Amino acid sequence: VDAARKRTIIDTPPDILRFVSLPTVLNFGSVRQFDTKEMAFVCSNYSDETITITSASLLHGNRGFSLLPLNVPVQINPNAISVNLFQIQFSAQMPGE
């Protein structure tokens, strides 16, 4: 099962986007049916201010994807690069792309 799906990060408050660099594409590569694969959700804070993340959710619920436990709030220090916020898991339940 090819899990190379483009997922656009939306519903992000515009003020956060001034400071934080979020991934625009998450590519899980190939995942066999009934297998799971995890990937880190990584962001960066290029500002001189501390950013606080208070929640994270999937826009369409669980369509094979799930967020592994996230302890909020999460603070991202100023000028931090490659901060691992949480893990995202993909479970391939059906064959497809």
Phi and psi restraints in degrees (value plus and minus 20) as a CYANA .aco file:
   2 ASP   PHI    -105.0   -65.0
   2 ASP   PSI      95.6   135.6
   3 ALA   PHI    -123.0   -83.0
   3 ALA   PSI       1.6    41.6
   4 ALA   PHI    -100.1   -60.1
   4 ALA   PSI      62.2   102.2
   5 ARG   PHI    -135.9   -95.9
   5 ARG   PSI     117.6   157.6
   6 LYS   PHI    -101.6   -61.6
   6 LYS   PSI     101.4   141.4
   7 ARG   PHI    -138.3   -98.3
   7 ARG   PSI      98.6   138.6
   8 THR   PHI    -112.4   -72.4
   8 THR   PSI     113.3   153.3
   9 ILE   PHI    -100.2   -60.2
   9 ILE   PSI      97.4   137.4
  10 ILE   PHI    -148.5  -108.5
  10 ILE   PSI     158.5   198.5
  11 ASP   PHI      38.3    78.3
  11 ASP   PSI      10.4    50.4
  12 THR   PHI    -114.0   -74.0
  12 THR   PSI     108.4   148.4
  13 PRO   PHI     -75.5   -35.5
  13 PRO   PSI     112.5   152.5
  14 PRO   PHI     -76.4   -36.4
  14 PRO   PSI     -52.0   -12.0
  15 ASP   PHI     -86.7   -46.7
  15 ASP   PSI     -51.8   -11.8
  16 ILE   PHI     -89.1   -49.1
  16 ILE   PSI     -57.0   -17.0
  17 LEU   PHI     -85.3   -45.3
  17 LEU   PSI     -37.9     2.1
  18 ARG   PHI     -89.2   -49.2
  18 ARG   PSI     -43.5    -3.5
  19 PHE   PHI    -135.3   -95.3
  19 PHE   PSI     -55.1   -15.1
  20 VAL   PHI    -126.2   -86.2
  20 VAL   PSI     116.1   156.1
  21 SER   PHI    -117.3   -77.3
  21 SER   PSI      94.6   134.6
  22 LEU   PHI    -125.6   -85.6
  22 LEU   PSI     130.2   170.2
  23 PRO   PHI     -88.5   -48.5
  23 PRO   PSI     124.5   164.5
  24 THR   PHI    -120.8   -80.8
  24 THR   PSI     -39.0     1.0
  25 VAL   PHI    -154.5  -114.5
  25 VAL   PSI     114.8   154.8
  26 LEU   PHI    -138.4   -98.4
  26 LEU   PSI      98.4   138.4
  27 ASN   PHI    -134.9   -94.9
  27 ASN   PSI      90.1   130.1
  28 PHE   PHI    -106.0   -66.0
  28 PHE   PSI     -24.8    15.2
  29 GLY   PHI      49.3    89.3
  29 GLY   PSI    -174.5  -134.5
  30 SER   PHI    -107.4   -67.4
  30 SER   PSI     115.8   155.8
  31 VAL   PHI    -151.1  -111.1
  31 VAL   PSI     106.1   146.1
  32 ARG   PHI     -89.1   -49.1
  32 ARG   PSI     130.4   170.4
  33 GLN   PHI     -77.0   -37.0
  33 GLN   PSI     116.1   156.1
  34 PHE   PHI      53.9    93.9
  34 PHE   PSI     -14.5    25.5
  35 ASP   PHI    -117.7   -77.7
  35 ASP   PSI     145.8   185.8
  36 THR   PHI    -148.3  -108.3
  36 THR   PSI     136.0   176.0
  37 LYS   PHI    -162.1  -122.1
  37 LYS   PSI     119.6   159.6
  38 GLU   PHI    -130.9   -90.9
  38 GLU   PSI     131.7   171.7
  39 MET   PHI    -166.0  -126.0
  39 MET   PSI     122.6   162.6
  40 ALA   PHI     -97.0   -57.0
  40 ALA   PSI     119.0   159.0
  41 PHE   PHI    -114.8   -74.8
  41 PHE   PSI      90.8   130.8
  42 VAL   PHI    -133.2   -93.2
  42 VAL   PSI     119.3   159.3
  43 CYS   PHI    -158.3  -118.3
  43 CYS   PSI     154.1   194.1
  44 SER   PHI    -155.0  -115.0
  44 SER   PSI     130.7   170.7
  45 ASN   PHI    -140.0  -100.0
  45 ASN   PSI      85.1   125.1
  46 TYR   PHI    -111.9   -71.9
  46 TYR   PSI     -14.0    26.0
  47 SER   PHI    -115.1   -75.1
  47 SER   PSI     158.2   198.2
  48 ASP   PHI    -116.9   -76.9
  48 ASP   PSI      -7.5    32.5
  49 GLU   PHI    -134.9   -94.9
  49 GLU   PSI     130.6   170.6
  50 THR   PHI     -99.7   -59.7
  50 THR   PSI     112.7   152.7
  51 ILE   PHI    -126.4   -86.4
  51 ILE   PSI     117.0   157.0
  52 THR   PHI    -133.2   -93.2
  52 THR   PSI     105.6   145.6
  53 ILE   PHI    -118.4   -78.4
  53 ILE   PSI     102.1   142.1
  54 THR   PHI    -123.2   -83.2
  54 THR   PSI     -37.1     2.9
  55 SER   PHI    -182.8  -142.8
  55 SER   PSI     139.3   179.3
  56 ALA   PHI    -168.3  -128.3
  56 ALA   PSI     118.6   158.6
  57 SER   PHI    -171.9  -131.9
  57 SER   PSI     143.7   183.7
  58 LEU   PHI    -107.7   -67.7
  58 LEU   PSI     113.7   153.7
  59 LEU   PHI     -81.5   -41.5
  59 LEU   PSI     -62.5   -22.5
  60 HIS   PHI    -128.8   -88.8
  60 HIS   PSI       3.3    43.3
  61 GLY   PHI      51.2    91.2
  61 GLY   PSI    -176.3  -136.3
  62 ASN   PHI    -109.8   -69.8
  62 ASN   PSI      84.4   124.4
  63 ARG   PHI    -134.0   -94.0
  63 ARG   PSI      29.3    69.3
  64 GLY   PHI      78.7   118.7
  64 GLY   PSI     -37.0     3.0
  65 PHE   PHI    -125.3   -85.3
  65 PHE   PSI     127.7   167.7
  66 SER   PHI    -168.1  -128.1
  66 SER   PSI     132.1   172.1
  67 LEU   PHI    -115.9   -75.9
  67 LEU   PSI     107.1   147.1
  68 LEU   PHI     -95.1   -55.1
  68 LEU   PSI     139.6   179.6
  69 PRO   PHI     -65.9   -25.9
  69 PRO   PSI     112.0   152.0
  70 LEU   PHI    -143.6  -103.6
  70 LEU   PSI     101.1   141.1
  71 ASN   PHI    -110.0   -70.0
  71 ASN   PSI      88.1   128.1
  72 VAL   PHI    -125.0   -85.0
  72 VAL   PSI     135.9   175.9
  73 PRO   PHI     -96.9   -56.9
  73 PRO   PSI     132.8   172.8
  74 VAL   PHI    -134.7   -94.7
  74 VAL   PSI     108.5   148.5
  75 GLN   PHI    -122.9   -82.9
  75 GLN   PSI     114.1   154.1
  76 ILE   PHI    -128.6   -88.6
  76 ILE   PSI      96.1   136.1
  77 ASN   PHI     -85.4   -45.4
  77 ASN   PSI     136.6   176.6
  78 PRO   PHI     -79.3   -39.3
  78 PRO   PSI     124.3   164.3
  79 ASN   PHI      35.7    75.7
  79 ASN   PSI      13.8    53.8
  80 ALA   PHI    -111.3   -71.3
  80 ALA   PSI     113.3   153.3
  81 ILE   PHI    -136.8   -96.8
  81 ILE   PSI     117.0   157.0
  82 SER   PHI      39.3    79.3
  82 SER   PSI      41.6    81.6
  83 VAL   PHI    -112.0   -72.0
  83 VAL   PSI     103.4   143.4
  84 ASN   PHI    -102.6   -62.6
  84 ASN   PSI      85.8   125.8
  85 LEU   PHI     -98.3   -58.3
  85 LEU   PSI     -67.4   -27.4
  86 PHE   PHI    -186.2  -146.2
  86 PHE   PSI     153.7   193.7
  87 GLN   PHI    -120.7   -80.7
  87 GLN   PSI     122.0   162.0
  88 ILE   PHI    -131.9   -91.9
  88 ILE   PSI     117.3   157.3
  89 GLN   PHI    -139.1   -99.1
  89 GLN   PSI     117.5   157.5
  90 PHE   PHI    -135.8   -95.8
  90 PHE   PSI     109.8   149.8
  91 SER   PHI    -137.7   -97.7
  91 SER   PSI      98.0   138.0
  92 ALA   PHI    -107.6   -67.6
  92 ALA   PSI      83.1   123.1
  93 GLN   PHI    -116.3   -76.3
  93 GLN   PSI     -42.6    -2.6
  94 MET   PHI    -153.3  -113.3
  94 MET   PSI     130.3   170.3
  95 PRO   PHI     -89.6   -49.6
  95 PRO   PSI     127.3   167.3
  96 GLY   PHI     136.9   176.9
  96 GLY   PSI    -196.5  -156.5
